């Protein structure tokens, strides 16, 4: 069996190998107090020098301190003592789904170690994670997944096709550390140091399972999920000596996935996959599946004519990643669209009452721009004058950002003078 991350190419006991991961971890976290304290622990830089680097936009000394962090943490790996602080776990309500989730807050050292682990596992992830997985992967995401579904419905499947949507119950809590370590021993068995390091790192996870909010758990869940998706895609039946696949295509976003094909074949594949995933990894795929009978191009044209005459009826579409994708157009999911519309109406009310849009409201409108941009929302933009509103929101948010930046700069200069 082929193994990855061999000791000759992946050596986490070499600080030079870990340095890139450490710098990547610090890239967007240099202004955080806890990460600044970690830099000061090295003795190579002081709080005053960090402030001077931020003011001068010259991070030469900061980079030297980050290299020292790489040396310090690599020495802990060599000593086989990571000295990890317990992970803080708290509950938060998801704004869209109203689900109560257990979120984890990790110490800076734990976060840096996780970046080192992901960087070391890159050859494995590159080989195992499938191109059809779009969640928590750089240069992918919801928009890329939506485009994939659009290509399937509008270019690949011209005839009748059914989409089946499934998802995993309690996805991260279902993936335990022993299961992940068993998979890693099979795929990177020769690199004993890396196996020890990952085991020691994950032994700090609350509940002995993948935690929500961590950098390494996001990659490891995609790694585990890739085996489930591969099993689904390989399902086939033999008729008269010919092998016919049960599933024609798959699109996955984190723990949600859609499979495309004929109804009877999709049901067979999902039944087998549900049993296999539970027995193999402990993952429970929900028994309630959503079926989307995707309308043909002719049915879409007929529906378009009816809508022009005043009908409100729409053809079935694939609801995935916050979008509803159809053969000819894509719209925003209903509950997401309602939130956007409410914020737009409130923003216009603020503008009429105050003459400007508050920065916090402007930031919310700016966050929703992607939904409007990547869907067929031209009528919405015209009806609510969204483009003009977004221009005012951009100005308000930008002005507030500059004010905050100036305040920070004044505080930094004051701290230097004191």
C-alpha positions in Angstrom: 0.0 0.0 0.0 1.3 3.4 -0.9 2.1 5.7 2.0 2.6 9.5 2.1 4.6 12.1 4.1 7.7 9.9 4.3 10.5 11.0 6.7 12.9 11.8 3.9 10.6 14.6 2.6 8.6 15.5 5.7 10.7 16.2 8.8 8.9 18.1 11.5 12.0 17.9 13.7 13.7 20.4 11.4 12.7 24.0 12.3 13.4 25.2 8.8 10.7 22.8 7.5 8.2 24.2 10.1 9.1 27.8 9.5 6.8 28.3 6.5 3.8 27.0 8.5 4.6 29.2 11.5 4.9 32.4 9.3 1.6 31.5 7.6 -0.1 31.1 10.9 1.2 34.5 12.1 0.4 36.3 8.8 -3.1 37.5 9.8 -2.7 37.3 13.6 0.2 39.6 14.3 -2.1 42.3 15.9 -3.6 39.9 18.4 -2.4 40.2 22.0 -2.0 36.5 22.6 0.1 36.0 19.5 2.2 39.0 20.4 2.9 37.5 23.9 4.1 34.3 22.2 6.5 36.4 20.1 7.8 38.2 23.2 8.5 34.8 24.9 11.2 34.2 22.4 13.3 37.1 23.8 14.0 38.3 20.2 11.5 41.1 20.2 9.7 43.3 22.7 6.2 44.7 22.7 7.6 48.1 21.8 9.4 46.7 18.8 6.3 44.9 17.6 4.4 48.3 17.9 7.2 50.0 15.9 7.1 47.3 13.2 3.3 47.8 12.9 3.7 51.6 12.6 6.5 51.4 10.1 5.0 48.5 8.1 8.4 46.8 8.3 8.2 43.3 9.8 11.8 42.2 9.6 12.2 41.9 13.3 8.8 40.3 13.6 9.8 37.6 11.1 13.0 36.9 13.0 10.9 36.4 16.1 8.5 34.1 14.2 11.6 32.0 13.1 12.5 31.8 16.8 9.0 30.6 17.6 9.5 27.9 14.9 12.8 26.8 16.7 11.2 26.9 20.1 8.2 24.8 19.1 10.3 22.4 17.1 12.4 21.8 20.2 9.3 20.8 22.0 8.6 18.2 19.3 12.1 16.9 19.6 11.7 16.6 23.4 8.3 14.9 22.8 6.6 17.4 25.1 4.2 19.9 23.4 3.2 21.6 26.7 -0.4 22.3 25.4 -2.9 24.3 27.4 -6.4 23.0 27.7 -8.8 24.1 24.9 -11.6 26.3 26.0 -15.0 25.1 24.8 -18.2 27.2 24.7 -21.6 27.1 23.0 -22.8 29.5 20.3 -26.1 29.7 18.4 -25.7 29.5 14.6 -27.3 32.7 13.2 -28.9 31.0 10.1 -29.9 27.6 11.4 -30.4 28.5 15.1 -28.5 25.3 16.0 -26.5 25.3 19.2 -22.8 24.4 18.4 -19.8 23.6 20.6 -17.1 26.0 19.5 -13.4 25.6 20.6 -10.9 28.3 21.3 -7.3 27.2 21.1 -4.2 28.7 22.6 -1.7 30.3 20.2 0.8 27.4 20.6 -1.9 24.9 19.7 -2.9 26.9 16.6 0.7 27.1 15.4 1.2 23.4 16.0 -1.9 22.7 13.9 -0.5 24.8 11.0 2.6 22.7 11.3 0.6 19.5 11.2 -1.5 20.6 8.1 1.7 21.7 6.3 3.3 18.3 7.0 0.2 16.5 5.8 -0.1 18.4 2.6 1.1 15.5 0.4 -1.6 13.2 2.0 -4.4 15.8 1.6 -3.4 16.5 -2.0 -3.7 12.9 -2.8 -6.8 12.0 -0.9 -9.1 15.0 -0.8 -11.3 15.0 -3.9 -11.8 17.8 -6.4 -15.5 17.7 -5.7 -15.0 18.8 -2.1 -15.4 22.5 -1.6 -15.7 23.2 2.2 -12.8 24.7 4.2 -10.4 24.3 1.3 -8.3 27.2 0.0 -9.3 28.7 -3.4 -12.7 26.9 -3.2 -15.8 27.5 -1.2 -19.5 28.0 -1.7 -19.3 30.0 -4.9 -17.0 27.3 -6.6 -19.4 24.6 -5.4 -22.4 26.5 -6.9 -20.5 26.8 -10.2 -19.9 23.1 -10.2 -23.6 22.3 -9.8 -24.4 24.8 -12.6 -22.0 23.0 -14.9 -23.5 19.7 -14.1 -27.1 20.8 -14.7 -26.5 23.0 -17.7 -23.8 21.2 -19.6 -23.3 17.6 -18.4 -26.9 16.4 -17.8 -29.1 17.5 -20.7 -31.8 14.8 -20.1 -33.8 13.9 -17.0 -31.7 13.8 -13.8 -32.5 13.5 -10.0 -30.4 15.1 -7.3 -30.3 13.5 -3.8 -29.1 15.6 -0.9 -27.7 14.0 2.3 -25.7 15.2 5.3 -23.9 13.9 8.3 -25.5 14.2 11.8 -23.1 15.9 14.3 -20.3 15.7 11.8 -17.3 16.8 13.8 -18.3 15.1 17.1 -18.9 11.9 15.2 -15.2 11.7 14.0 -13.2 10.4 17.0 -9.5 10.7 17.4 -8.9 6.9 17.4 -10.6 6.6 14.0 -8.5 9.4 12.5 -5.3 8.0 14.0 -6.1 4.5 12.6 -6.5 6.0 9.1 -3.3 8.1 9.5 -1.3 5.0 10.6 -2.3 3.3 7.4 -1.5 6.2 5.1 1.6 7.7 6.7 2.8 4.6 8.7 6.5 5.2 8.0 6.7 8.7 9.6 6.6 7.7 13.3 7.5 11.2 14.5 4.6 12.8 12.6 2.2 10.1 13.9 3.3 10.8 17.5 3.0 14.6 16.9 -0.6 14.3 15.5 -1.6 12.0 18.3 -0.3 14.3 21.0 -1.9 17.3 19.3 -5.3 15.7 19.0 -5.2 14.2 22.6 -5.9 17.8 23.7 -9.3 17.9 21.9 -12.3 18.0 24.3 -14.4 14.8 24.1 -11.7 13.0 22.2 -13.2 14.0 18.8 -12.6 16.7 16.2 -13.4 20.1 17.5 -15.3 22.9 15.7 -13.1 25.9 15.1 -9.7 24.3 14.7 -7.5 24.5 11.6 -6.4 20.9 11.6 -9.9 19.4 12.3 -11.3 21.1 9.2 -8.7 19.4 7.0 -9.0 16.0 8.8 -12.8 16.0 8.4 -12.5 16.5 4.7 -9.9 13.7 4.6 -12.3 11.3 6.4 -15.2 12.5 4.2 -13.3 11.8 1.0 -13.4 8.1 1.8 -17.2 8.2 2.2 -17.6 10.1 -1.1 -15.2 7.7 -2.9 -17.2 4.7 -1.7 -20.5 6.3 -2.9 -19.0 7.1 -6.3 -17.6 3.6 -6.8 -21.0 1.9 -6.2 -22.1 0.0 -9.3 -24.4 -2.8 -10.5 -23.6 -5.4 -13.2 -26.2 -6.2 -15.8 -25.5 -8.6 -18.6 -21.8 -8.4 -18.0 -21.7 -4.6 -18.1 -20.8 -2.5 -15.1 -23.1 0.5 -14.6 -22.4 3.2 -12.0 -25.2 4.0 -9.6 -24.0 7.6 -9.1 -23.1 9.9 -12.0 -21.7 12.9 -10.1 -21.1 14.2 -6.6 -20.7 17.7 -5.1 -19.7 18.0 -1.4 -19.5 21.1 0.9 -18.2 20.1 4.3 -20.8 17.5 5.7 -23.4 18.3 3.0 -23.3 16.5 -0.3 -25.5 16.0 -3.4 -25.4 13.0 -5.7 -26.9 12.9 -9.2 -28.4 10.0 -11.2 -31.6 8.0 -11.3 -33.9 7.7 -8.3 -33.7 4.0 -7.8 -30.0 3.8 -8.2 -29.3 6.8 -5.9 -31.4 5.1 -3.1 -29.4 1.9 -3.5 -26.1 3.8 -3.3 -27.2 5.9 -0.2 -28.4 2.8 1.7 -25.1 1.1 1.2 -23.1 4.2 2.0 -25.1 4.9 5.2 -24.3 1.4 6.6 -20.7 1.5 5.4 -19.9 5.0 6.8 -21.4 4.1 10.2 -19.6 0.8 10.5 -16.2 2.1 9.2 -16.0 5.6 10.7 -19.0 6.0 13.0 -20.5 8.7 10.8 -24.3 8.7 10.7 -25.8 10.0 7.5 -29.3 11.3 8.1 -32.1 8.9 7.1 -34.2 11.7 5.7 -33.0 12.5 2.2 -34.1 15.4 0.0 -34.9 14.6 -3.6 -34.8 17.3 -6.3 -36.5 16.3 -9.6 -34.6 18.7 -11.8 -36.7 20.1 -14.6 -35.6 19.9 -18.2 -34.7 22.9 -20.3 -38.1 22.7 -22.0 -40.0 22.7 -18.7 -37.9 25.7 -17.6 -38.9 27.6 -20.7 -42.5 26.9 -20.1 -42.2 28.0 -16.5 -40.6 31.2 -17.7 -43.5 32.0 -19.9 -46.0 31.3 -17.1 -44.0 33.6 -14.8 -44.1 36.4 -17.3 -47.9 36.1 -17.3 -48.0 36.5 -13.5 -47.5 33.0 -12.1 -45.3 32.7 -8.9 -44.6 29.0 -9.4 -41.0 27.8 -9.9 -39.5 24.5 -11.1 -37.6 22.4 -8.6 -34.0 23.4 -8.0 -31.0 22.0 -6.2 -30.7 23.7 -2.8 -27.1 23.7 -1.8 -24.6 26.1 -0.2 -27.1 28.9 0.2 -28.2 28.9 -3.4 -31.0 27.2 -5.4 -29.6 26.2 -8.8 -31.8 25.5 -11.8 -31.1 24.7 -15.4 -31.4 28.3 -16.6 -30.7 30.5 -13.5 -29.6 30.5 -9.9 -31.3 32.3 -7.0 -30.5 32.7 -3.3 -31.9 30.3 -0.7 -35.2 31.6 0.8 -34.1 32.2 4.4 -30.8 33.8 3.3 -32.7 36.1 0.9 -35.1 37.2 3.7 -32.2 38.3 5.9 -30.7 40.3 3.0 -33.9 42.0 2.2 -34.6 42.9 5.8 -31.1 44.5 6.1 -31.5 46.4 2.9 -34.9 47.8 4.0 -33.5 48.8 7.4 -30.5 50.4 5.8 -32.7 52.6 3.6 -34.8 53.5 6.7 -31.5 54.5 8.5 -30.5 56.7 5.6 -33.9 58.5 5.5 -33.9 59.1 9.2 -30.2 60.0 9.8 -28.9 60.9 6.4 -26.2 58.2 6.5 -25.9 54.5 7.1 -24.3 53.3 10.4 -21.0 51.5 9.9 -22.2 48.3 11.6 -25.2 48.2 9.2 -22.9 49.0 6.3 -20.7 46.0 7.2 -23.7 43.7 7.1 -24.8 44.9 3.7 -21.2 44.5 2.4 -21.1 41.0 3.7 -24.1 40.1 1.6 -22.7 41.5 -1.7 -21.4 38.1 -2.8 -24.9 36.5 -2.6 -26.3 39.2 -4.8 -23.3 39.1 -7.2 -23.3 35.4 -7.8 -27.0 34.9 -8.3 -29.7 36.1 -10.8 -30.8 39.0 -8.6 -31.1 41.8 -11.2 -34.7 42.6 -10.4 -33.9 42.8 -6.7 -31.0 45.2 -7.4 -33.2 47.4 -9.4 -36.3 47.4 -7.1 -34.3 48.2 -3.9 -31.6 50.3 -5.7 -29.0 47.9 -4.2 -26.0 49.2 -6.2 -26.4 52.8 -4.9 -27.0 51.5 -1.4 -23.9 49.3 -1.6 -21.8 52.4 -2.7 -22.9 54.3 0.4 -22.3 51.3 2.6 -18.7 50.9 1.2 -18.0 54.6 2.0 -19.4 54.3 5.5 -17.5 51.0 6.3 -14.3 52.4 4.7 -14.6 55.7 6.7 -15.1 53.8 10.0 -12.1 51.5 9.1 -9.9 54.5 8.6 -11.0 56.1 11.9 -10.3 52.8 13.8 -6.9 52.6 12.1 -6.1 56.2 13.1 -7.2 55.5 16.7 -5.0 52.4 16.8 -2.1 54.4 15.4 -2.5 57.1 18.0 -2.7 54.5 20.8 0.5 52.9 19.4 2.3 56.2 19.3 1.1 57.0 22.8 2.3 53.6 24.0 5.7 54.3 22.4 6.0 57.7 24.0 5.2 56.4 27.4 
